[in-house]
């Protein structure tokens, strides 16, 4: 089995504050989706959510900026790591992610070992 990181991306949307009921439904959908992955023994790491308000970007020349949120319209919400036979199986898991229902998207990337040069 190979490991793939599913990176959850979303964009800042005007008037995009969901109601408490919508937030509860999204949380329920998210937990059901994650539970399904775990039940298939394909969840290698539950990952973490990433802060939307506290972050810095370090650039060459000792330049440090806030964000990247001030510079981009899109941000990374978080990630998980799944274990599947191939990238197509990881993409199948990503296709069911609840973030797709609220305008976000999922980036699927293979985790490589130091001796894997792919």
Phi, psi and omega in degrees: 000143177254158177254140178229137176269130172258114183258123184265119181245145177219168178237154178286124182240135176298134178061027185269022179278112181288156176290164176302324179293319178294320178297318179297318179295318178297317179298317178298313178300318181297313181295322177295318179297312179297319179298322178295320178295315180297320181297333178273003183058039179247003180266106182276327182205126181293350178065201182208156167279154179244143183299139175268342187249340183239109180190157178223155173242127179256127183238165177304152179081021179058039177263125179237126180239159174290149171096206062267007192298331179284345186253343183226157178270349185242145179220160178270122179280325184168195184200161166222166175239127178247158176241122182219170181290328184201174183293330179298320177293322177295321177296322177299320176295315181298327181298339181264001185294131180298339180297336179293336181279351182237025174089002178270181175214167185238127174262133181248122182226136177288138173276127182249144176275166181302332181264004177262118185254029181277000000 
